[in-house]
């Protein structure tokens, strides 16, 4: 029978993909505009399963997109704006060339612009979806807010990122949503809980940037364009959920104080600086006096027993206590301490914070204030000291937040070697190595005193030594008994070889005490061994892999414990040598 001849590469998976060049031509866009459009719409290249078939038999390196994604882009309104901007640039160049300044002014006034609001609504149908994806937005905005005003990116973008990040930090302070902080080589990691979603972001240190040459800042700027729009939407919704005014405004008391410092800078700059100081509370739509604080009744969730409900209530109480960690404490930051980070963390947990007026605008009290409880210093000594306050290093604040309790200040005094800064993002499981510092913090969380725990540790060490000595003595006695029995056997063998009848002696038997727990363990071990023998080949292979993983974890934990022991022994020897 005759029929249509089947042609190669015209059906199946080959028709589902399109190369980047073809897609670009289909949309009539330049490569940079096509790249921007794909970033804004969230469309990424795909690696086909049968690349050679899709590439029509060729093995050349090509970038492929799904055809349905490119068809989806055909109806995007921004594509028309990109084309209009291309025409605008061409007309502007022509007007400049002809020195038609009136035409230049007219074109600049009618410059084509576009908004990304519809893309945000399209990509994030619900508010929770936007919160889940806010991590990258925060990281990028905090990075751009620290950039110097050079030609790498627009000044307006840097200013916008700074404004949005300050708004976010003020919201976290107002809602007391911060949970964890970690100081790393990359920067400061923060984790906040907003509407049940854990949001982690990274803030770089306030150092001058040496812009690398191998980074494409145009791609980063496109991502920032999307992220600033998203963060603006999120901030607006979050502020209204807390009954705060948006854009944020300082409360009336702080505003009156601000008028006294008008000489600082222009009004607009002064206001933004005051907001970014993070030392004062924000204005509300309805004052707190008019709000009714009604306690919500607790009912068990469907299918939840009373034990789970009690555990949930206990967790809630611990969380409420953590939110009030620094309440009643007054901090003063010395000029060398990282002001913004410490002010943000202290205010998130209910503490009051201030600094010298010459450091930054927004200080609320002087260094001479007698009610200051903690003075944060990052230098070995200080000239003038007050008796009624603690002089501590900045790490104390971060460690207290992660430990969820106020740690002893003795380990953080000026000039003291600081304890290790443990990561709060590491959760040890059974069998993992737990550092002694973590064990000490866990004891403090349980309400035990560190001095008691140290004494207990010393007593335990002494007991272990005594037990080891007793075990050694018992082993020696057993060895002596075995040696005597062997000697008797040798004597009997000699007498037999010489033809003499051995001297038979009847001795009373010794009653062996059978330990039921040991017997039970032996029975279980035997049952386990038999069960392993009866396993199928695949199951046995899987079981061996699991056991190998467990043993490796134990080996690693033992190795870390041995390293720590060697380090502690070396430190003890050094201390003895100093004495």
N, C-alpha and C positions, 0 to 999 in steps of 0.2 A: 504493500500500500504506500502511496506517496503521501507526503506531508511536508510541513515546514521544517527546514533544516535547523537543528539546535546549534546556536552559536555559543562559543565559549565566553565566559565572564559576563553574561547578560541575564543571569538569574541566580537565585540563591543568595549567599552571604555577600557576593561581589556587588550586588545592587543596594546593600544597606549602608554602604560607606561612601564617603566623598573626600577627595584630597583637599588640603588647605587652599591651594591655589585656585582650584575649581570653585570652592565655596566662596572665596574672596571675590572672584569674578562674578559669581551668581548674585552677590550682594552689592556689587559695584563699589567696593571699599578698598582703601589702601591697607597694607599689612598692619601698621600701627593702629588704625581705626578698627580693623577686624579684631585685633588682639584686645583692645579696650572693650569692644562690644561683648566678646566672649567672657571676659572677666566680670563685667557688670551683670550679665545674664546667668552666670554660673555654668557655662558650657565648656567642657574640657575635651581634649582629644581622646580617642579610644584606640586601643591596640587590638586589631582583629585577630581572631583565633587562627585563621588560615590567611596569613598576610600575603603570601605569594599569589593566592587565588584572587584576593581583593585587588592586588597590585597588577592584575592581568599578566601574570607570569614573570614579572620583573622582580628583581631582588633589591632595587634601589631604595634607599632610605626615604620614606615619605611620611608625613603626618596626616592621619585620617580622622575625620569627624563623622558622627552618625548623620545620615541624610535627613532624618526626621528633625534633628536639632537645627540644622541649617534652614529647613523649611519653616520651622517655628520662628527663626530670626527674621524671615522675610516680612513679617507683619509688625515688627517692632518700630514704634514711633521715633526712637532715638536715631535709627538709621537715617531717616529723613533729615534730622537735625545735623548729623555728621556731614551729610552732603551739602546742606545749606551753609555750614561753617566753612567748607572747602571753597564754595563759591564766594563767600564773604572775604576770605583771605585773598583770593584772586582779584576781586574788585578793589580791595584796599591797596594792594601792591600797585595796581594800575593808577589809582588816584594819587598815590605817593609819587609815582613816576612822572605824572603830568602836573605835579604840584598844585592839585586842586584841593586846597585845604578845607573848603566848605563841604566838599564831597567826603573828605576823610572824616570830618566831625559828624556828618550825617550817618555815615556807615558805622562809626563807633557807637553812636546812640542806638542804632538798630541791630547791634551785634546779636546773633542767634544764641540763645541759651536753652538749656534743658534741665529737667528735674528728674530725680531717681525715685520719687515717692512711689510710683506705680510698680517699679521693680521690687522695692522692699516689700510692698503688700503682696506681690506675686510670689516672691521667694520665701516669705515667712507668713503663712496664712494666719497663725495664732501668735499671741504675745510670748508664750512659753517657747515656741520655736525660735523666736528672735533671741530670747535669753540664753538658750542652749548654744547659740552660735556667736555670742557676744565676746567670747574669750579672745579670738583673733582681732576683733575690732579694737578692744582695749589695748592689747599689746602694740598694735600698729599706731594707734593714736598717741599712746604714751611715748613711743619712740619718736614720732614726728614732732611732738611737743618739745622735745629736748634739742632739736636741730638748731644750729646757728642760722641766722638769716643771710644765707649765701645764695648763689644762683642755682643751687641744686634743686630746690623746690620753692614754690610760691610762698611768699610771706603770709598771705591770707590763709593758706592751708595750715601753716604752723600755728597761727593765732587761733584758728578754729579748733584745732586739735587740743590746744592748751585750755581753751574755754570749756570744751566738752569733758576733758579729763578732770578738771577742777569741779565741774558739776557732779560727775560720777563720785568723786571722793567725798564731796559734801553729802551726797545721798547716803553713802555707806556709813558715814559718821552719824547722820540723823537716824538711820534705821538700826544702827549698831549691828551690822550684818557681817563684820569681819570675823573670821574663824582661825586662820593660820597665817603665819609670816615666816619666810625663810630668806636668810642673807646668803646669796651665792656669788660666784665669780662673774656671772652674767649680769646680775642685778638683784632686785628685791622681788621675790615671789609673794603674792598675796592670794588668799582664797576667801571669798565671801559667799554667804548663803542668801540668795534672793529668791523669794517665792518658791522655796523648796529646791532650787537649782544651785549646785555648787559651781561657782565661777572663779577660775584661776587666771591671773594675768601677771605679766612681768613688767617691772618698771626699771629702766636703765638708770645707772648712777649719773649724777649731775657733773659729768666731765665734758671737756671740749671734744668734739667729734672730728676724727680724721677720716673723711669720706673715702671709702674704698673705690677704686676705679672700675672694678669688675662687677659692680652692682648696677642694674638698670633701674634708675630712679623713676623713670616714666611708668614702668609696670607697678612699682610700689605706690606711686601717686594715684594710679587708677584704682588700686585696691583701697587706698585711703579715702578716695572720693566716695566709694560705696560705704565704707565703714563709718565715716562721719555722719552720713545720712541715717544709717541704722542706729548709731549711738544717740543721735538727736531724738529720734522717735522713742527709743527706750527710756532715755532720761525724762522726757516729757511725761510718759505714762507712769514712771516710778515716782516722780515728784507729786503727781496728783493722787497717787495711791496713799501717800503719807500726809496729804492735806498741806503740802508745801507750795509756795508760789513758784511758777516757772515763767520766764527765766528767774533764777534764784535771787532773792533779795535778803539783805541782812535785817535782823529785827530792829525795832525802833531805838532800843537802848544803844546798840552798836552803831547805828547810823548817827546818833548824836555825838558819840565819841569820834566818829570818822570826820565830822565837820571841824573838829579841833585840829586835825592833821591835814588841812587843805594845802599846806605849803609843800607837801610831799611830791605831788605831780599833778597832771591834769585830772579833772574829775572822773573821766571814764577810766583812765589808767589806775587811779587811786582805788576806785570801786572794785575793779577786777583783781588788783593786788590784795585788797582786803579779803575778798572771797577766797583767793588762793592761799591766804595765810592759814586757813582752816582752824582759827582760834575762836571763832564766834558762831553762835547759832543762827539759823535761817528764819525768815519770816513765814508765818503760816497764813492760809486763806481764812481759817477760823481760829481765833485765839484758843490756847489750851484750857483756859478757865471755862470757856463755854462748852468744851467737849465733855461728854459723859464717859467716865471710865467704868464700863460694866464688865464684870468678870464672867467669862464664858463658862457654862456648865460643861463638864467632861462626861461623855458617854462612851462606852466601849464600841469599837467598830464592829460591824457585822462579821461574825465568825472569830472574834477575838475573845480570849478568856481573860480572867481578872489579873493573872500573873503578867501577861503581856501589857495590859493596860497600866499596871503599877510600874512596870519597867519603863514604859513610855513617859509616864508622869515624872519618874525619877530623872530621866534624860532631860525633860523639859525644865525641871528645877535646876539641874546642873548648868543648862544653857543660860537660864536667867541669871544665875550666879556669875557665870563667865562674862556676861554682858556688863556686869557692875564691878569688874575686877579692879579698876583703878578709881572707883568712886570714893570721894573724900581725900584723894591724894593731889597734891599740887607739885607740878614739875617745873623746873627752870632749866632751859637748854643753854649750854655754853656755846660760844660762837663757832667752835670747830665741830660740833655734833651735827649729823645730818638732820636739819631742821624739819623739812617737809615730811619726811618719812616718820620721824618720831612724833610730830604733832598729829599726823593722821592716825597712827596706831593708838596713841594715848587718848585722843578724843573719841575714838571708836569704842573704848571701854570705860567711858565716863569720867576720865581724869581731866584736870585743868592744866593747861600748859601755857608758858610764856617764854620770852627771850629778850635779849637786849634790843632797844629801839633802833640802834645803828645797824643791826643785822637785817631786819625786815620790818615792814609795816605790820601792824596788827598785834603787837605785844600788849598783854592785858594787865600785867603787874611787874614791878621792878625786882631786881635781884635782892634788894635789901628787905623784901617782904618777909616777915618772921613766920608766916604760916606755910612757907614752902617746906615740903616734906622730903623731896628728892631733887638733887642737883645733878644733872647728867653732864659728865665731863669726859672728854676723850684725849686726855693728856696725863703724863705721869704725876705731876704735882700742880697745885694751885696756890697762889700767894695768900689770899684772904679766905678764911673758912669760917663757917657758922656752926655752932655746936648743935643746934636743934634741927639739923637736916642731914640726910645721907648723901655722900658724894659717890656716885656710881657710874659705871661705864654703860654705853648705850645698849650693849647686848642683853642686859638685865630685862629691859622692856620686852624685847622680842622673845626671850626665853620664858618669861612669865605668861605671855599670851599663848605660847605653844603648850606650856605645862598646865594652863588653866588655873594656876594658883600663884600666889605671890611667893617667889623663891627667896631663900635667905640672901641678904645683901652682902654678907661677908665675902662671898666668892667673887664679887663684882666691884670691890673697892678700887680706888685709883691706884695704878701701878701694879695691881695683882694680876698674875697670869690667869687668864679667863678659862673657864671650863669649856669643853667642846660644844659647838653650836649644832645640836642634833636636828635633823630634818623632820618636820612634823608629817611629811607626806609618806614616810616609811612606816609601814605597819608590820610588826614582827608576828610571825605565826609560830605554832608549836614546833620546837626543834631548831628554830633560828637562833642566831647569836644575838643576845641583848646586851648592849654596853652597860657597865656598872653605873654610869651617869643616868641612864634611862631607868634603871632599877631604883636609883635614889629618888628620881622624880615621881615614879610610880608609888613609892613608899610615902612621899609627901602628899600625893593625891589621896591616899588612903587615910591620911591624918596622923601618920607616924612621924616622930621627930628624927631628924638625921643623926643626932648624937646617939640616940637609942639604937638606931639601925646599925651604926658603926660598931657599937659595943656588942650587939647581937652577932655581927659579922665576925668580930674578934673571938667571941665565945665559941661560935660555930667552928672557926678554924682550929681553936684549941681542942674542941671535942673531936674533930676529925683526926687531929694528930694523935690524941689518946687512943681513939678507935684503931688507927693504923698500927700503933705500938702493940695493942692487945692482940690484933690479928697476927702480927709478926711472931709474938710469943706462942700463940696457939699453933701456928704453922711449924715452929721449931719443935714443939712437943710432939706433933704428929710425925715429923721427920725422924725424931729419936725412936719412937715406937716402931716405925717401919724398919729402921736399921737393926733394932734388936730382933725383930721377927726374921729378917733376912739371915742374921748370924745363926740363929737357932736352926733354920732350914739347912744352912751349909754344914753345921755340925752333924745333923742327922744323915745327910748325904755321905759324909766322910765315913761315919760308922757303918753305913750300909756297904760301901765299897770295900771296907776292911773285913767284912763278914761278921761284924759284931751286931747283936740285936740292939736296936736303939732303945734308949731308956724312955719308956712311955709314961707320961704323966698326965693325969686328968685334971684339968683346971676348970673352974666355974666360968660359964659363958657370960659375956657382957650384953646387956640389953641395949639394943640400938633404938634411940628415940626417932620415930618417923615423923617428919614434919608434913602435915596435911597440905599446907600451902605449896610446898615444894613439889609434892606429888601431883597436886592439881595442875601446876605449871607444866610439869613434865608430860602429863596426859594431854594438855592443850597443845603443846609443841608437837607431840606425836600425831595428834589429829590433824594439825595444820600440815605437817609433812606428808601425811597420807592424802589429804585433800589436794595438795600441789601435785602429787604423783598421778592423781586421777584426772587432772585437768587436760583439756584438749590442747593441741599444739599451739593454736593461735592465742588461746586464753593464757597459756603458760608464758608465751612470748611477751604478751601485754603485761602480765604480772611481774615478770623479770624486769621489764622496762620501768615500771612503777617503783619497784624496790630499789633499782639502781639509782633512780632520781632521789629517793629518800636518803639512801646511803651517801650519795654525793653531797646532799644538803647538810647531813650530819658531819661529814668530813670537812666541809667548808666552815661550819660553825666551830668545830674543834680547832681548825687552823687559826681562825680569828681569835678564839679564846687563848690559844698558845701565844699568838703574837702580842696580845694585850698583856698577858702574864709576863712575857719577856720585857715588854716596855716598862711595866710597873716595877719589876725587879731592878732594871737599869736606873730608874728614877730614884729608888730607895738607896742604891749604891752611891749615886751622885750626892744625895742628901747627907749620907754618912760621911762621904769624903769632905763635904763642906764643913761639917761639924768638927 
